[in-house]
Amino acid sequence: MVFTEFLEMVEQRWSPALADQLLTAVQPASGGSYTAVGNYPHQEMLALVDALARQTQQPVPLLVQAFGEHLFSRFLTLYPAMFADQPDCFSLLASVDAHIHREVHKLYRHAELPSFTVERHEPDRLVLLYRSARDMADLAEGLIRGCIRHYAEPLQLLRENLPSQDGQAGARFELIRQ
């Protein structure tokens, strides 16, 4: 799903022609015929993002964050039940590992998902620890920014990149109510 949504974002923000140019430039081993239920090497996504950065002359981190925001809006549309019982941003983000990722595994059994551990959950502050074998903290940040926008809450988002640990990239995200 991540691959199909990435190409959809490129088509919407730029053009279908650019999406085709990326696939031609990258020539992914999978052939670039992505389906929502397929499982593809994440290196192909990194190559597509690099190609998009070259074509648009925008930094990779900003493109990946923008994709995270796009992906959050698509999750809202495609899986509204996952969000129905979450009254605010803190509730939703605190439930990612315990509720949302469990539901994702029901739909996509082979999905390799990151972990989001709640380090602190207070009325005005939420601290999440992101860990993943794939260094996609920019995507996580974009998803969090999409969540903040969806709930329209006055939140400040701080990010601290953490050293890799046991082959897992990490970041700490702190959300503070204003």
N, CA, C and O of each residue as an XYZ file, in Angstrom:
712
protein
N       0.815     -1.192      0.000
C       0.000      0.000      0.000
C       0.864      1.264      0.000
O       0.525      2.264     -0.633
N       1.975      1.200      0.716
C       2.847      2.365      0.813
C       3.343      2.779     -0.579
O       3.407      3.969     -0.888
N       3.689      1.806     -1.407
C       4.202      2.116     -2.744
C       3.107      2.718     -3.624
O       3.339      3.710     -4.315
N       1.927      2.124     -3.598
C       0.848      2.654     -4.444
C       0.464      4.060     -4.002
O       0.186      4.919     -4.839
N       0.445      4.298     -2.703
C       0.103      5.632     -2.199
C       1.185      6.659     -2.506
O       0.885      7.826     -2.754
N       2.440      6.227     -2.488
C       3.512      7.155     -2.837
C       3.348      7.630     -4.283
O       3.420      8.825     -4.567
N       3.130      6.681     -5.185
C       2.959      7.055     -6.594
C       1.705      7.891     -6.794
O       1.685      8.787     -7.638
N       0.651      7.605     -6.022
C      -0.575      8.409     -6.092
C      -0.290      9.844     -5.651
O      -0.776     10.793     -6.265
N       0.498      9.999     -4.588
C       0.851     11.346     -4.130
C       1.628     12.093     -5.217
O       1.369     13.270     -5.467
N       2.574     11.416     -5.861
C       3.355     12.050     -6.923
C       2.430     12.488     -8.054
O       2.562     13.596     -8.574
N       1.502     11.625     -8.432
C       0.571     11.969     -9.504
C      -0.293     13.172     -9.132
O      -0.542     14.041     -9.967
N      -0.755     13.222     -7.869
C      -1.624     14.319     -7.433
C      -0.866     15.627     -7.291
O      -1.352     16.668     -7.733
N       0.308     15.597     -6.685
C       1.054     16.834     -6.417
C       1.806     17.354     -7.629
O       1.961     18.564     -7.796
N       2.272     16.445     -8.474
C       3.051     16.859     -9.629
C       2.334     16.426    -10.910
O       1.655     17.233    -11.545
N       2.483     15.156    -11.289
C       1.797     14.690    -12.504
C       1.960     13.183    -12.659
O       2.910     12.600    -12.137
N       1.036     12.560    -13.372
C       1.216     11.143    -13.696
C       2.492     10.901    -14.509
O       3.137      9.861    -14.371
N       2.845     11.864    -15.349
C       4.065     11.724    -16.149
C       5.295     11.637    -15.254
O       6.210     10.862    -15.535
N       5.327     12.420    -14.184
C       6.467     12.370    -13.271
C       6.536     11.010    -12.580
O       7.626     10.462    -12.415
N       5.401     10.461    -12.178
C       5.391      9.132    -11.564
C       5.990      8.104    -12.530
O       6.771      7.246    -12.119
N       5.630      8.190    -13.786
C       6.187      7.281    -14.798
C       7.687      7.504    -14.970
O       8.448      6.549    -15.124
N       8.107      8.765    -14.943
C       9.535      9.076    -15.072
C      10.332      8.471    -13.927
O      11.444      7.981    -14.127
N       9.758      8.507    -12.715
C      10.455      7.937    -11.556
C      10.658      6.439    -11.743
O      11.746      5.917    -11.500
N       9.607      5.753    -12.174
C       9.701      4.308    -12.376
C      10.709      3.970    -13.469
O      11.442      2.987    -13.362
N      10.744      4.783    -14.515
C      11.698      4.563    -15.601
C      13.126      4.800    -15.109
O      14.034      4.035    -15.433
N      13.317      5.847    -14.336
C      14.651      6.182    -13.835
C      15.168      5.129    -12.857
O      16.344      4.766    -12.893
N      14.290      4.643    -11.989
C      14.701      3.711    -10.933
C      14.799      2.278    -11.454
O      15.675      1.522    -11.034
N      13.914      1.911    -12.356
C      13.819      0.536    -12.850
C      13.853     -0.465    -11.699
O      14.776     -1.273    -11.602
N      12.837     -0.410    -10.817
C      12.835     -1.285     -9.642
C      12.816     -2.766    -10.024
O      12.228     -3.154    -11.033
N      13.469     -3.580     -9.197
C      13.539     -5.030     -9.444
C      12.148     -5.645     -9.531
O      11.951     -6.634    -10.237
N      11.185     -5.068     -8.823
C       9.822     -5.591     -8.836
C       9.097     -5.254    -10.134
O       8.010     -5.768    -10.396
N       9.694     -4.402    -10.934
C       9.066     -3.972    -12.179
C       8.218     -2.729    -12.017
O       7.774     -2.153    -13.010
N       7.982     -2.300    -10.777
C       7.209     -1.081    -10.536
C       5.715     -1.241    -10.663
O       4.984     -0.250    -10.628
N       5.240     -2.467    -10.810
C       3.793     -2.716    -10.856
C       3.341     -3.064     -9.447
O       3.179     -4.236     -9.106
N       3.140     -2.044     -8.643
C       2.821     -2.233     -7.229
C       1.323     -2.441     -7.032
O       0.492     -1.865     -7.734
N       1.010     -3.286     -6.049
C      -0.376     -3.473     -5.638
C      -0.472     -3.139     -4.157
O       0.533     -3.146     -3.446
N      -1.662     -2.851     -3.702
C      -1.860     -2.472     -2.294
C      -1.571     -3.625     -1.345
O      -1.294     -3.388     -0.169
N      -1.627     -4.856     -1.815
C      -1.409     -6.000     -0.923
C      -0.034     -6.627     -1.117
O       0.297     -7.602     -0.444
N       0.772     -6.082     -2.029
C       2.093     -6.641     -2.274
C       3.094     -6.245     -1.203
O       2.867     -5.311     -0.434
N       4.193     -6.963     -1.165
C       5.272     -6.684     -0.230
C       6.536     -6.472     -1.066
O       6.960     -7.376     -1.786
N       7.140     -5.284     -0.976
C       8.252     -4.923     -1.834
C       9.434     -4.451     -0.991
O       9.246     -3.949      0.117
N      10.653     -4.612     -1.514
C      11.832     -4.164     -0.765
C      11.800     -2.654     -0.515
O      11.522     -1.871     -1.423
N      12.084     -2.262      0.716
C      12.026     -0.835      1.034
C      13.091     -0.044      0.286
O      12.979      1.176      0.159
N      14.129     -0.725     -0.213
C      15.148     -0.030     -1.003
C      14.526      0.583     -2.262
O      14.996      1.610     -2.751
N      13.477     -0.044     -2.780
C      12.808      0.516     -3.950
C      12.141      1.844     -3.597
O      12.152      2.779     -4.398
N      11.569      1.926     -2.414
C      10.951      3.187     -1.983
C      12.010      4.264     -1.838
O      11.812      5.402     -2.264
N      13.140      3.901     -1.232
C      14.213      4.875     -1.074
C      14.703      5.372     -2.428
O      14.979      6.561     -2.590
N      14.813      4.475     -3.397
C      15.253      4.868     -4.736
C      14.228      5.784     -5.404
O      14.606      6.745     -6.074
N      12.941      5.498     -5.230
C      11.895      6.348     -5.800
C      11.927      7.745     -5.182
O      11.782      8.748     -5.882
N      12.118      7.798     -3.867
C      12.179      9.101     -3.196
C      13.411      9.874     -3.645
O      13.337     11.083     -3.867
N      14.535      9.193     -3.781
C      15.744      9.865     -4.274
C      15.518     10.422     -5.677
O      15.922     11.545     -5.978
N      14.872      9.632     -6.531
C      14.588     10.094     -7.892
C      13.647     11.297     -7.874
O      13.820     12.237     -8.649
N      12.645     11.265     -6.982
C      11.728     12.401     -6.865
C      12.479     13.642     -6.390
O      12.229     14.744     -6.877
N      13.386     13.466     -5.456
C      14.171     14.606     -4.958
C      14.993     15.225     -6.087
O      15.099     16.447     -6.189
N      15.567     14.382     -6.923
C      16.344     14.913     -8.058
C      15.433     15.654     -9.037
O      15.791     16.727     -9.523
N      14.276     15.099     -9.326
C      13.359     15.710    -10.293
C      12.756     17.020     -9.788
O      12.585     17.967    -10.556
N      12.437     17.072     -8.497
C      11.764     18.253     -7.944
C      12.734     19.220     -7.271
O      12.364     20.345     -6.934
N      13.976     18.778     -7.077
C      14.997     19.550     -6.382
C      14.545     19.942     -4.981
O      14.778     21.061     -4.524
N      13.898     19.002     -4.317
C      13.485     19.177     -2.922
C      14.239     18.163     -2.069
O      14.561     17.076     -2.550
N      14.525     18.496     -0.816
C      15.262     17.576      0.054
C      14.455     16.303      0.345
O      13.239     16.353      0.529
N      15.148     15.179      0.382
C      14.511     13.888      0.662
C      13.708     13.925      1.958
O      12.559     13.483      1.961
N      14.268     14.438      3.072
C      13.477     14.416      4.319
C      12.130     15.129      4.196
O      11.124     14.658      4.727
N      12.113     16.271      3.490
C      10.847     16.997      3.335
C       9.856     16.225      2.467
O       8.653     16.253      2.725
N      10.349     15.545      1.452
C       9.471     14.744      0.606
C       8.891     13.564      1.379
O       7.711     13.240      1.237
N       9.713     12.932      2.187
C       9.237     11.780      2.971
C       8.232     12.243      4.024
O       7.236     11.562      4.265
N       8.479     13.382      4.646
C       7.509     13.919      5.605
C       6.195     14.264      4.915
O       5.120     13.982      5.445
N       6.280     14.867      3.743
C       5.063     15.188      2.983
C       4.303     13.905      2.643
O       3.073     13.877      2.687
N       5.031     12.855      2.309
C       4.387     11.579      2.023
C       3.701     11.037      3.278
O       2.606     10.482      3.194
N       4.332     11.191      4.429
C       3.711     10.748      5.686
C       2.395     11.460      5.937
O       1.421     10.836      6.359
N       2.355     12.754      5.681
C       1.104     13.510      5.846
C       0.047     13.032      4.861
O      -1.122     12.881      5.217
N       0.457     12.797      3.635
C      -0.470     12.266      2.621
C      -0.996     10.895      3.061
O      -2.192     10.620      2.962
N      -0.102     10.051      3.541
C      -0.474      8.694      3.943
C      -1.463      8.726      5.101
O      -2.398      7.926      5.137
N      -1.268      9.639      6.047
C      -2.214      9.743      7.159
C      -3.613     10.065      6.645
O      -4.594      9.471      7.091
N      -3.703     10.997      5.716
C      -5.024     11.361      5.183
C      -5.657     10.179      4.450
O      -6.875     10.005      4.487
N      -4.844      9.379      3.792
C      -5.367      8.187      3.113
C      -5.834      7.138      4.122
O      -6.853      6.482      3.908
N      -5.096      6.979      5.216
C      -5.530      6.037      6.261
C      -6.896      6.449      6.808
O      -7.752      5.600      7.057
N      -7.093      7.748      6.992
C      -8.391      8.235      7.466
C      -9.513      7.842      6.523
O     -10.591      7.433      6.955
N      -9.250      7.969      5.248
C     -10.266      7.643      4.240
C     -10.494      6.146      4.130
O     -11.637      5.694      4.071
N      -9.413      5.373      4.100
C      -9.517      3.935      3.869
C      -9.902      3.126      5.091
O     -10.541      2.082      4.963
N      -9.524      3.591      6.277
C      -9.741      2.818      7.514
C     -10.363      3.678      8.614
O      -9.779      3.804      9.690
N     -11.520      4.266      8.371
C     -12.104      5.174      9.367
C     -12.385      4.514     10.714
O     -12.376      5.193     11.740
N     -12.631      3.220     10.732
C     -12.923      2.536     11.996
C     -11.737      2.592     12.954
O     -11.924      2.588     14.171
N     -10.530      2.643     12.421
C      -9.340      2.705     13.291
C      -9.257      4.025     14.051
O      -8.560      4.124     15.061
N      -9.962      5.027     13.565
C      -9.879      6.353     14.169
C     -11.137      6.716     14.960
O     -11.159      7.719     15.674
N     -12.166      5.911     14.831
C     -13.483      6.245     15.382
C     -13.472      6.444     16.896
O     -14.162      7.326     17.407
N     -12.705      5.644     17.608
C     -12.716      5.716     19.073
C     -11.589      6.577     19.641
O     -11.319      6.538     20.841
N     -10.940      7.346     18.787
C      -9.805      8.160     19.237
C     -10.216      9.632     19.238
O     -10.300     10.243     18.173
N     -10.473     10.212     20.412
C     -11.003     11.578     20.470
C      -9.996     12.687     20.191
O     -10.384     13.816     19.890
N      -8.691     12.369     20.290
C      -7.692     13.413     20.073
C      -6.375     12.808     19.611
O      -6.210     11.590     19.552
N      -5.465     13.677     19.294
C      -4.167     13.283     18.758
C      -3.402     12.386     19.733
O      -2.856     11.359     19.332
N      -3.360     12.768     21.003
C      -2.628     11.973     21.990
C      -3.192     10.569     22.090
O      -2.431      9.603     22.144
N      -4.502     10.436     22.116
C      -5.129      9.114     22.222
C      -4.754      8.245     21.028
O      -4.391      7.079     21.181
N      -4.846      8.824     19.858
C      -4.535      8.048     18.653
C      -3.077      7.623     18.641
O      -2.778      6.443     18.454
N      -2.170      8.562     18.836
C      -0.749      8.236     18.762
C      -0.320      7.269     19.851
O       0.543      6.422     19.619
N      -0.902      7.378     21.026
C      -0.561      6.458     22.112
C      -1.062      5.040     21.835
O      -0.600      4.084     22.458
N      -1.997      4.904     20.906
C      -2.561      3.586     20.614
C      -1.955      2.923     19.380
O      -2.411      1.855     18.973
N      -0.955      3.525     18.789
C      -0.425      3.006     17.521
C       0.029      1.554     17.663
O      -0.427      0.702     16.901
N       0.903      1.252     18.603
C       1.396     -0.126     18.724
C       0.325     -1.076     19.234
O       0.148     -2.162     18.683
N      -0.381     -0.685     20.265
C      -1.335     -1.593     20.907
C      -2.586     -1.843     20.075
O      -3.161     -2.929     20.145
N      -3.017     -0.866     19.292
C      -4.281     -1.010     18.576
C      -4.095     -0.964     17.052
O      -4.461     -1.908     16.351
N      -3.540      0.107     16.557
C      -3.494      0.317     15.110
C      -2.582     -0.693     14.417
O      -2.983     -1.300     13.424
N      -1.363     -0.883     14.923
C      -0.467     -1.825     14.268
C      -1.005     -3.257     14.341
O      -0.779     -4.052     13.429
N      -1.700     -3.579     15.399
C      -2.328     -4.905     15.493
C      -3.366     -5.072     14.378
O      -3.447     -6.132     13.757
N      -4.154     -4.030     14.128
C      -5.153     -4.093     13.060
C      -4.489     -4.137     11.676
O      -4.971     -4.817     10.770
N      -3.386     -3.411     11.527
C      -2.664     -3.428     10.257
C      -2.163     -4.840      9.967
O      -2.230     -5.306      8.830
N      -1.659     -5.522     11.002
C      -1.176     -6.895     10.804
C      -2.297     -7.847     10.408
O      -2.045     -8.849      9.739
N      -3.512     -7.556     10.803
C      -4.631     -8.387     10.359
C      -4.857     -8.235      8.859
O      -5.182     -9.203      8.172
N      -4.683     -7.020      8.357
C      -4.871     -6.746      6.933
C      -3.657     -7.128      6.095
O      -3.790     -7.655      4.990
N      -2.476     -6.857      6.633
C      -1.222     -7.094      5.917
C      -0.306     -7.916      6.819
O       0.540     -7.375      7.532
N      -0.491     -9.222      6.773
C       0.188    -10.121      7.711
C       1.709    -10.015      7.647
O       2.374    -10.204      8.666
N       2.275     -9.719      6.483
C       3.730     -9.687      6.331
C       4.322     -8.290      6.477
O       5.514     -8.098      6.233
N       3.523     -7.328      6.864
C       4.019     -5.958      7.016
C       5.071     -5.895      8.127
O       4.889     -6.460      9.206
N       6.161     -5.204      7.844
C       7.207     -4.992      8.838
C       7.050     -3.578      9.374
O       7.479     -2.609      8.747
N       6.439     -3.474     10.524
C       6.082     -2.165     11.067
C       7.080     -1.712     12.125
O       7.686     -2.540     12.807
N       7.250     -0.411     12.262
C       8.108      0.105     13.335
C       7.382     -0.020     14.671
O       6.197     -0.351     14.730
N       8.115      0.249     15.722
C       7.465      0.298     17.040
C       7.389      1.745     17.498
O       8.277      2.553     17.227
N       6.293      2.051     18.204
C       6.103      3.352     18.837
C       5.803      3.088     20.305
O       4.696      2.683     20.660
N       6.785      3.317     21.143
C       6.635      3.100     22.573
C       6.293      4.428     23.237
O       6.937      5.445     22.976
N       5.293      4.414     24.082
C       4.933      5.626     24.815
C       5.873      5.743     26.014
O       5.844      4.915     26.924
N       6.699      6.778     26.000
C       7.608      7.034     27.124
C       6.929      7.860     28.212
O       7.180      7.673     29.402
N       6.073      8.765     27.784
C       5.379      9.625     28.749
C       4.059     10.044     28.128
O       3.998     10.453     26.968
N       3.004      9.933     28.923
C       1.678     10.361     28.454
C       1.022     11.134     29.585
O       0.522     10.560     30.553
N       1.039     12.437     29.439
C       0.455     13.355     30.409
C      -0.616     14.166     29.692
O      -0.676     14.141     28.463
N      -1.456     14.877     30.418
C      -2.504     15.656     29.745
C      -1.975     16.650     28.707
O      -2.625     16.879     27.687
N      -0.799     17.243     28.958
C      -0.273     18.256     28.051
C       1.010     17.847     27.339
O       1.663     18.668     26.694
N       1.368     16.563     27.463
C       2.637     16.137     26.878
C       2.593     14.648     26.551
O       2.165     13.829     27.364
N       3.045     14.316     25.343
C       3.152     12.927     24.927
C       4.537     12.734     24.325
O       4.957     13.501     23.458
N       5.243     11.711     24.786
C       6.567     11.392     24.261
C       6.524      9.974     23.708
O       6.187      9.024     24.414
N       6.875      9.852     22.422
C       6.880      8.562     21.737
C       8.293      8.225     21.302
O       9.032      9.090     20.831
N       8.662      6.971     21.463
C       9.945      6.486     20.993
C       9.699      5.632     19.756
O       8.996      4.624     19.820
N      10.274      6.034     18.643
C      10.167      5.312     17.369
C      11.406      4.453     17.197
O      12.524      4.924     17.404
N      11.215      3.191     16.817
C      12.318      2.295     16.492
C      11.933      1.484     15.264
O      10.798      1.025     15.136
N      12.895      1.317     14.364
C      12.630      0.542     13.159
C      13.941      0.101     12.530
O      14.952      0.798     12.614
N      13.908     -1.076     11.895
C      15.068     -1.535     11.135
C      15.259     -0.657      9.907
O      16.357     -0.564      9.358
N      14.181     -0.017      9.487
C      14.239      0.930      8.372
C      14.304      2.330      8.960
O      13.503      2.684      9.826
N      15.228      3.101      8.504
C      15.392      4.451      9.039
C      14.381      5.378      8.355
O      14.714      6.089      7.407
N      13.137      5.355      8.855
C      12.060      6.136      8.237
C      11.415      7.080      9.252
O      10.197      7.261      9.257
N      12.237      7.674     10.102
C      11.700      8.607     11.090
C      11.042      9.810     10.417
O      10.124     10.405     10.982
N      11.498     10.174      9.223
C      10.856     11.279      8.505
C       9.416     10.908      8.140
O       8.522     11.752      8.209
N       9.191      9.659      7.757
C       7.835      9.205      7.457
C       6.987      9.247      8.723
O       5.839      9.690      8.695
N       7.557      8.783      9.834
C       6.835      8.825     11.108
C       6.474     10.266     11.470
O       5.361     10.535     11.922
N       7.410     11.185     11.273
C       7.132     12.594     11.567
C       5.991     13.116     10.695
O       5.110     13.829     11.176
N       6.012     12.761      9.425
C       4.929     13.190      8.539
C       3.584     12.633      8.975
O       2.580     13.345      8.945
N       3.553     11.373      9.378
C       2.308     10.777      9.877
C       1.817     11.514     11.124
O       0.625     11.786     11.263
N       2.742     11.832     12.024
C       2.371     12.569     13.241
C       1.845     13.954     12.876
O       0.849     14.406     13.440
N       2.498     14.621     11.950
C       2.023     15.948     11.511
C       0.640     15.848     10.866
O      -0.195     16.735     11.042
N       0.404     14.783     10.129
C      -0.924     14.556      9.560
C      -1.971     14.363     10.636
O      -3.098     14.842     10.507
N      -1.604     13.664     11.692
C      -2.509     13.454     12.826
C      -2.824     14.781     13.510
O      -3.979     15.065     13.826
N      -1.802     15.583     13.733
C      -1.997     16.891     14.371
C      -2.944     17.744     13.526
O      -3.849     18.388     14.055
N      -2.730     17.741     12.220
C      -3.594     18.527     11.328
C      -5.028     18.002     11.375
O      -5.973     18.790     11.414
N      -5.197     16.692     11.371
C      -6.537     16.103     11.389
C      -7.322     16.539     12.629
O      -8.488     16.922     12.527
N      -6.690     16.480     13.782
C      -7.380     16.845     15.019
C      -7.375     18.348     15.271
O      -8.045     18.825     16.188
N      -6.635     19.088     14.477
C      -6.578     20.556     14.577
C      -6.307     21.004     16.006
O      -6.954     21.913     16.528
N      -5.336     20.345     16.621
C      -4.965     20.706     17.993
C      -3.724     21.602     17.975
O      -2.840     21.428     17.137
N      -3.663     22.556     18.898
C      -2.473     23.402     18.985
C      -1.342     22.649     19.697
O      -1.186     22.745     20.914
N      -0.560     21.900     18.915
C       0.516     21.088     19.465
C       1.850     21.502     18.861
O       1.945     21.832     17.679
N       2.860     21.476     19.692
C       4.223     21.665     19.223
C       4.839     20.278     19.096
O       4.698     19.456     20.002
N       5.516     20.008     17.990
C       6.167     18.720     17.777
C       7.671     18.916     17.779
O       8.205     19.715     17.010
N       8.348     18.180     18.646
C       9.806     18.193     18.710
C      10.311     16.804     18.354
O       9.691     15.800     18.703
N      11.425     16.755     17.669
C      12.001     15.463     17.279
C      13.472     15.431     17.634
O      14.211     16.384     17.384
N      13.884     14.322     18.219
C      15.295     14.088     18.525
C      15.675     12.756     17.893
O      15.121     11.718     18.252
N      16.620     12.777     16.951
C      17.107     11.528     16.374
C      17.989     10.830     17.401
O      18.782     11.469     18.092
N      17.842      9.528     17.491
C      18.576      8.738     18.468
C      19.583      7.843     17.753
O      19.396      7.504     16.584
N      20.648      7.460     18.453
C      21.600      6.538     17.828
C      20.938      5.175     17.571
O      20.027      4.758     18.286
N      21.422      4.511     16.543
C      20.912      3.167     16.260
C      21.226      2.247     17.432
O      22.241      2.391     18.113
N      20.325      1.304     17.640
C      20.475      0.368     18.752
C      20.014     -1.003     18.262
O      18.861     -1.167     17.861
N      20.905     -1.977     18.293
C      20.587     -3.331     17.828
C      20.039     -3.323     16.403
O      19.094     -4.048     16.092
N      20.633     -2.501     15.540
C      20.200     -2.426     14.153
C      18.897     -1.678     13.933
O      18.319     -1.731     12.848
N      18.438     -0.983     14.960
C      17.180     -0.241     14.886
C      17.471      1.259     14.942
O      18.070      1.753     15.897
N      17.036      1.970     13.905
C      17.125      3.431     13.919
C      16.091      3.943     14.910
O      15.096      3.270     15.179
N      16.320      5.112     15.444
C      15.376      5.615     16.429
C      15.213      7.118     16.415
O      16.068      7.864     15.937
N      14.089      7.531     16.955
C      13.802      8.954     17.142
C      12.824      9.089     18.305
O      11.994      8.214     18.550
N      12.944     10.190     19.002
C      12.009     10.513     20.085
C      11.178     11.696     19.612
O      11.706     12.733     19.211
N       9.861     11.512     19.671
C       8.928     12.571     19.291
C       8.225     13.049     20.545
O       7.662     12.259     21.303
N       8.268     14.358     20.751
C       7.586     14.949     21.902
C       6.522     15.914     21.383
O       6.803     16.814     20.592
N       5.316     15.703     21.843
C       4.198     16.582     21.479
C       3.780     17.329     22.736
O       3.539     16.721     23.778
N       3.695     18.654     22.630
C       3.358     19.503     23.764
C       2.143     20.343     23.405
O       2.128     21.035     22.387
N       1.129     20.272     24.252
C      -0.060     21.113     24.032
C       0.309     22.567     24.294
O       1.005     22.875     25.261
N      -0.157     23.452     23.432
C       0.128     24.875     23.566
C      -0.933     25.550     24.410
O      -0.864     26.758     24.636
